[in-house]
Amino acid sequence: MSKRILIAHPRGAEIQARGVAAELRALGYEVSDYAPGAKRAGTDKVVMLWSRAAWGTPALQAAARKARATGSLVCVRLDSAPAPVVGAVSTRLAKRVAWRRLLSTKARPAATVLRPARQQIYTARAKRAARPAQTVGTDMRLHSESTSRAFAIILTLCLLGAGALGVAYQRYPQVAAPIDSAASAAYAQASEIAALAP
């Protein structure tokens, strides 16, 4: 077969990459490793072994976007991680993969919308003007969650303290006496202030 297959994979997936390469060679494909700067023909397919580890690799993400733009990306997922780009031809690595069918699937190239140059300039200017101010190192969801959790703890402690004080007020006269004297003093002072009002 004349079609060339380029295999890209994250670190730690070398064994799976060798296994996939052996299967493809057995089917008659010419297989080589993917090199980011290398030139490739329009008929070359990029088989990308994708996993959660690949999400932290910017070079693999860029390669996936570039191959998807030309319609040559075939994503083979090693775990439950989603495909790197929307609309990519994708399958899960299993014992039996229908490689011929998978590689012959025609993925449509990513849609590109051509706009006049003036409109592009206006759009870029509008995007710069409408960009919101970035927050300085705070994640509001975490902040509000921790604040509400602290508020709930403080409120619970206050309610428990008020309940304990109520029980102590009813059972122990030595607790009730200072509370009664403070309440009667506050009542007397409020009565004096009310008497001054016209």
N, C-alpha and C positions, 0 to 999 in steps of 0.2 A: 504494500500500500504506500502511496506517495504522501499521505497526510502525516505531518510531524506533530508530535504531542510534547508539550513542555510541561514538566511537573514542578509545581511550587508547593512548598510545605513549611510549617513553622518548625522551630527547634523542638526536638523530642519526637518528631514524627518520621524519622529517617527509615525505621523498619517498615512502617506502612507505605512510605514512598517507594522503597525498593520492591515491595510486594506488588504494588499497583503497576510499577514499571515492568516487572516481569510478566504480569498478566497481559499488558498491552503489547509487549514485544511478541508474546506467544500468538497474539492475534494478527501480527504482521505490521504493527505501527512502528514508526521510527520514534524513539523516546529519548529525550535529553532533559537536563535540569534547566529550570527557568532562570535566566539571568536578566536583571532589571534593565540594563542598558543595551542588551543585544537586539539586533534587528530581527524581525520575524515576518514571515510571509502572511498574507491575508488568510490563507487556508490553515495556518497553524492553530491548534486548539491549546488552551491553557487549562490543564487539570490542576485545580487548586485544592489541596488537602486542607480543610478548615476545621479549627477547633476553638475552644475558649482561649487557649494560649495565643492564637493568631490575632485576637482582638488587640493585644498589646503590641503588635508589630506594624508600625506605620508603612513599612515597605510592602508588606503583603496586602495591606488595605489599598494602597495606591495601585499595586499590580492588579488587584481584583477590579477596581474601578476602570482601569485602562482596558483590561480584557473585556469587561462587560460593555464598554462603549463601542467596541468593534464586533461584539456578538460572538466572541470566541471563548468565553469563560464557561467552564464546567466545574461546578463546586461539588466536592466530595466531603461530606461532613463526618468527622471522626467521633463527635459526641453530639450532645443536644444543642450546641450553639447554632444560632440562626445563620443563614447565608450572609456573606459579607455585603452584598448589594441586593437591592430589590429587583426581582425579575430574572435572577440568574438561574440557569439550568442547574438543578441541584439534586443530590441523592445522598443517602446514608451509606457509609462503607459497610458492606456485608460480605459474606462468603462468595455469593454469586451476584455480580453486577453485570447488567446487560450493557457492556461497554460500547458495542457497535451502535446500538440504538441511542445511547446517551450522547455519544460523540457526533452522531448524525442529526441530532435534534437542532433545528434551526432556531437559534435565539435571535430575536429581533434586536438590532443595535439600539442603544439608548436614544431616545428621541432628542433631537437638537432643534431648538427654535431659533430661527434667524430673525433678528430684529434690525431695523435701521440703526446706523451708528449714532445718530442724535438721540434716539430713544434709549440706547444703551448708556450713553453718557448721563442722560437725565435720570435713569434708573439708578446708576451707581451713585450719583449725587444725592438722590432721594434716600438711598440706603444709608449713606453716611450721615445724613441729617436726622434720620429717624432712629438711629441706633441708640438704645437706652443706655443710661449711665450704668456702669458695672458696679456691683457691690464689692466692697473691699473685704474679701476673705470670709464672708458670712453666708451660711446656708440658712435661709429663713425657716425652712421646714424643721431642721434640727433644732434651731433656736426656739421656735414656738413650741415644739414638742417637749423640750427640756423645761421650758418655762411653765407650761401647763402641768407637767408632772410635779414640779416643785410646788406650784400653787395647790395642787390636790393634796400633797403631803402636809403642807402647812395648815390647810383648812381642816384636814382630818385630825391633826394634833390639837387645833383650837377647839373643835367640837368635843373631842375626848376630854380635854381639860375642863371645858364648861360643864360637861356631864359629871365628871368627878367632883367638881366644886359644888354642883347642885346636890349630889348625894352627901357630901361632907357637910353642907349647910343644914340639911335635914337631920343628920344623925348626931353631929357634934356641936354642942353649944359654944365651945371655945373658937370654932371656925365661924359660927353664925354671928357672934357678938361684934367683932370688928366690921363685918359687912353691914350689920344693922346700924351701927353708929355712923359709918361713912354715908349710908343712904339717908339717915335722918339729918345729918349735917348738910348734905346736898339739897335735901328738900327744904330745909330752913333757909338756906341761901337763895334758892329759887323763889321762895315765898317773899323774901325781902326785895328781890329784884322786881317781882310782879307788883308789889305794893307801890314801887316808885313810878310805875308806868301810869300816864294820865288816863 
